[in-house]
Amino acid sequence: MMKTDEMNLDDRTQFLGGSDAASIVGVSKWRSAVDVWLEKTGRQPPREVTSKAAEWGKRFEAPILDRAMEELLPDGAKAIRALPDEHPEQTLDRLVAAADEGVVAVVRNLRMLHPKHRYLAAEADAVIQWPTGERWIVDAKRTGMIDDWRDGDAWKAPIYYLPQFVLQMEVYNAHRHYAAVLGSGWGQEFFTAETRREPALATALLASLKDFWQDNVLAGKEPPVETYDEAAAVWPKHNPDDFIDPTEEDLERIRSYIEAKAAVKEAEAVRDQLKKEIAEALGTRQGFATIDPVSKKPRVYLDWKTQKASRVDLAKLRERHPEVAKECTVEGTSRVMRDKPKAFEVSQ
């Protein structure tokens, strides 16, 4: 069997991970299959998650896991530590050996490849091995969208996390997945959401991931684009003087596009006029509000507040530190779509 260290698990272009799975099957709230394809084929650099939510999610990971272990583990559970130069498969073997001695064993922060499909990988915040042979995955999550997890009086993984959890269970050959979730905001509600392994669901997911890896990543064929921005990212450059003889359908689509642009421009003019009138009515006042008769608090319909903003004065930077400005200047290209309404006049 191929050793894990034969593939650099820090190089995310070499495999599909749990966070990629939902994007590939079209249920992610944050990324699309095109985003994944652009990264895996090296057309765009890997996404760096730098949001405050991601930062605090990472900071809360350990205490969330500690709380989950109190709920899920019996007294006397044995903690196994992954050794620095140890293959993840060997760590898992030691976990099983510990459980074979009659104790529940747990290891944290383990990343490994699928035992058969080596282009698939997953990272588990914790793996629990029971003497009965049962294996559980535990993932720490922090969310501000707690209602997405509600299923009546119970808790259930949202559809946008389900592919990740299914892939984790397949990679680790686990029977159950527990998302340990801490809700942000008032209350800081903690709960665990259980997902059980379903072979039919796993088979369908693995088939979709295999098709994407072979047909799109390895073959270099782009997946279907869903937005104009995706199209511009997939085809960032044009072939000079390479034109298509338009069909009637193409011409009608272009006419509709020109009409839509005109309608948007007209709507923006109306919007800007209304904004101006609202600003004139407010002057220095913060906004429009009435007092709620029940809560006695302001019910704000619109506000116009001062915000601070920071920006780099490029002209001053170039004047005082031209070498620094030059070093920090990044050149790029983009495709600009421009319609030619007069061409229709000529053709008529």
C-alpha positions, -999 to 999 in steps of 0.1 A, spaced: 0 0 0 12 35 -8 26 52 22 10 85 33 43 104 32 47 96 -5 21 123 -10 26 157 6 -7 162 26 2 199 29 -1 202 -9 -39 203 -13 -36 202 -51 -27 165 -48 -60 153 -34 -97 161 -27 -104 168 10 -135 170 31 -140 207 25 -139 201 -13 -166 174 -13 -196 197 -7 -184 221 -34 -180 193 -60 -215 180 -55 -230 215 -55 -242 219 -19 -215 242 -4 -225 277 8 -191 290 2 -174 275 -29 -183 259 -62 -169 230 -82 -152 255 -105 -134 270 -75 -121 236 -65 -111 228 -101 -92 261 -105 -72 254 -73 -65 217 -80 -53 224 -115 -31 252 -104 -50 279 -123 -56 298 -90 -36 296 -57 -52 275 -29 -78 295 -9 -65 309 23 -92 311 50 -84 342 70 -118 353 82 -125 361 119 -150 333 120 -123 308 108 -98 322 133 -121 319 163 -133 285 151 -97 273 153 -92 288 187 -123 272 201 -115 237 186 -97 223 216 -122 234 243 -151 222 221 -135 188 217 -129 186 254 -166 192 260 -175 166 234 -152 140 250 -170 146 284 -202 137 267 -191 109 244 -164 90 263 -167 68 293 -144 71 323 -110 55 318 -107 62 281 -71 61 268 -56 90 248 -32 80 220 -8 106 206 3 106 170 41 105 169 60 131 148 74 107 122 46 81 123 24 73 94 -13 80 101 -21 44 93 4 33 121 -13 57 145 -46 41 137 -31 6 142 -20 17 177 -55 31 184 -70 -3 175 -44 -22 196 -53 0 226 -90 -7 222 -83 -44 218 -70 -43 254 -106 -35 265 -105 3 268 -119 31 247 -91 48 229 -90 83 213 -65 102 191 -68 138 180 -59 157 149 -52 129 124 -51 134 87 -48 105 62 -56 93 28 -84 69 18 -70 33 19 -80 26 -16 -87 59 -34 -54 78 -28 -67 110 -43 -91 114 -13 -80 126 21 -97 137 53 -87 152 86 -104 143 118 -103 164 150 -107 132 169 -110 94 162 -126 72 189 -121 34 188 -143 12 209 -134 -24 220 -164 -36 201 -148 -25 168 -170 6 165 -151 37 153 -164 73 156 -152 106 141 -156 138 161 -153 172 145 -154 205 163 -176 233 148 -185 268 158 -214 284 140 -235 315 140 -261 297 119 -274 274 146 -309 271 130 -293 252 101 -285 224 126 -320 221 140 -342 191 130 -373 195 151 -363 188 187 -330 171 176 -298 182 159 -288 172 124 -258 180 101 -267 206 75 -266 195 39 -235 217 33 -215 197 59 -229 162 51 -205 154 22 -175 163 44 -187 140 72 -195 111 48 -160 114 33 -144 114 67 -162 82 77 -151 65 45 -115 76 48 -113 63 85 -137 34 80 -158 49 108 -194 39 117 -205 72 131 -197 109 129 -203 134 157 -202 171 150 -195 189 183 -210 223 178 -208 255 198 -233 282 187 -220 317 187 -241 347 200 -262 347 231 -265 315 250 -234 298 235 -254 266 231 -234 234 228 -247 202 212 -236 171 192 -251 161 159 -248 125 149 -245 112 114 -245 74 108 -227 57 79 -250 50 50 -233 28 23 -255 40 -5 -249 77 2 -211 70 5 -210 51 -28 -228 80 -46 -204 106 -31 -172 86 -39 -184 81 -75 -189 119 -79 -155 126 -64 -139 100 -86 -155 115 -118 -144 150 -108 -108 139 -101 -105 119 -133 -126 138 -158 -120 174 -145 -87 176 -125 -65 150 -143 -80 156 -177 -80 194 -172 -116 197 -183 -135 225 -166 -168 216 -148 -200 235 -158 -198 272 -149 -226 287 -129 -218 324 -130 -201 350 -152 -173 354 -127 -167 316 -129 -166 318 -167 -141 347 -166 -119 326 -142 -121 295 -164 -114 314 -196 -92 344 -185 -77 351 -219 -90 355 -254 -76 343 -288 -70 375 -308 -92 378 -340 -109 345 -332 -146 352 -337 -177 331 -338 -203 336 -366 -234 342 -344 -266 322 -348 -300 338 -344 -301 325 -308 -267 342 -301 -279 375 -316 -311 374 -295 -291 366 -264 -269 397 -271 -299 419 -277 -314 408 -244 -281 414 -226 -280 450 -240 -316 456 -229 -309 442 -195 -279 466 -191 -300 495 -201 -327 485 -175 -300 481 -148 -286 516 -156 -321 531 -154 -328 514 -121 -294 526 -107 -303 562 -117 -336 559 -98 -318 544 -69 -292 572 -68 -319 598 -70 -337 583 -40 -305 580 -20 -299 617 -27 -334 626 -15 -331 605 16 -297 620 24 -312 655 20 -340 646 44 -316 633 71 -288 658 70 -267 651 101 -293 628 117 -285 591 119 -316 576 103 -353 569 104 -368 551 133 -399 548 154 -402 535 190 -415 500 193 -446 501 216 -437 467 232 -399 468 236 -397 506 238 -366 503 216 -360 521 183 -373 503 152 -348 514 126 -359 515 90 -327 530 76 -296 545 89 -268 566 74 -238 563 97 -202 575 95 -177 546 90 -139 547 93 -119 533 64 -82 530 57 -66 529 24 -31 533 9 -23 566 -7 -7 552 -38 4 585 -52 22 594 -20 37 559 -17 51 561 -53 65 596 -46 82 588 -13 91 551 -18 91 543 -55 110 511 -51 86 498 -24 56 507 -45 71 490 -75 79 458 -55 43 457 -41 26 464 -75 10 433 -90 1 433 -126 -29 413 -137 -52 408 -166 -90 405 -169 -114 400 -198 -139 428 -203 -172 421 -221 -183 451 -242 -214 450 -264 -216 468 -298 -252 480 -303 -243 497 -336 -235 463 -352 -272 455 -351 -280 487 -369 -256 478 -397 -269 442 -400 -304 456 -404 
